Amino acid sequence: GQHETGVHDFIGELSTQLRVKKPNTIVPKWLLLPLAICMDKLYQLCGKKHAPLISMRSVDLLSINLSPQLVAQYNGDFWSPQMSMQNGLQRSLSWCREKNLL
């Protein structure tokens, strides 16, 4: 059946398909978020137009876990996945290879 899918699942599948070693370091959100807040504020003070590598938005995005039941409840009849994450990644990576992006 379907299970909760998070960024760690995505990174694991991506590293498998790219045949590279999966990163084994996990930094907890409670540790990363204060750094992200400082980076965001520092970039604002310096007048930078782009976001820093570690930002509040990126920390929030990387900490998302998607429950199939929650996605179905939120989306109702508007959207449902047409393929598995593995198939989607495989097709995306094939496209990138065809375009010489990898």
N, C-alpha and C positions, 0 to 999 in steps of 0.2 A: 504494500500500500504506500500511500504518500506519507512522507515524514517532514518534519520541520527542516527547512534548508536555510543555512546561514552563510555568512561570508567565508567561514572556515571550510565549509563543504565546497563552495565555489573555488576557492584557492587550491584546495586539494585536488579537485577534478581538473582544473586548469594545469596544475603542475604535472599531473599524470599524463594528460594529453600532449603537453609540450615536452614530456620526458625530461623534466628537471626535478631537482630535489625540492620537496615541499618545505617551506619555511617552518621552523619548529619553535619560534619565539612568539609568544602571545603576551601582549601588554594589556593589562586590565584597563577598562574605560575610566575607572576612578583615578588612575594615575595619568592617563593620557589627556583627559579633558582639561585640567588646569593648564597644562602646557599649550594646548590648542587655544585656550582663551587668551593666554599671554601672547602667543604668536599672532592671533587675529588683531589684538589691540596694538601690538608693535607695528604690524604692517599698516594699520590705519594711521598711526602717528607719523610714520615715515612717508605716507602718501602713496603707498604702493597700490596699483590698480588691480593686480591679480591676488588671488588667495594664496596663503602659505601652504606648503605641502601638508603640514599638520594644522588643520583648522577645525572649528567646532562642527562644521558641516561634514567634513570627511570622517571625523570620529563618530558622529551619529550614524552616518551611512555604513561604516564598517562594523557597527555593532548591531545591525539589524538581523533578526532571524525571522524568516517567513514561514508561518504555519499555513499549510494548505487550507485548513478550515477557516482561518482568519482572512486569507486572501479571498476565498469564495464568499464569505459573509460580506466583506467590504465591497467586492466587485459585483455581487449579485449576478445578473445575467449579462453584464457588459463585457466581461473578459474571462477567459480561462486559458491556461497554457495549452499549446498545440503540440508540444513535444517536451521531452525531459530536458533537464539542465545539461546532461551529458550530450545528448544529440544537438542541442542548441550550441553548445561550446564547440563541438566537433564541426558543425557547419560554419560557424563563425571563423574558426581557425583555418578551415579550408579556404574560405573566401579571402582571408588575410594573406595566406600563402600564394593564392592565385594573383593577388595584387602586389606581390613582393613586399608586403608590409611586415613579414616575419622572416 
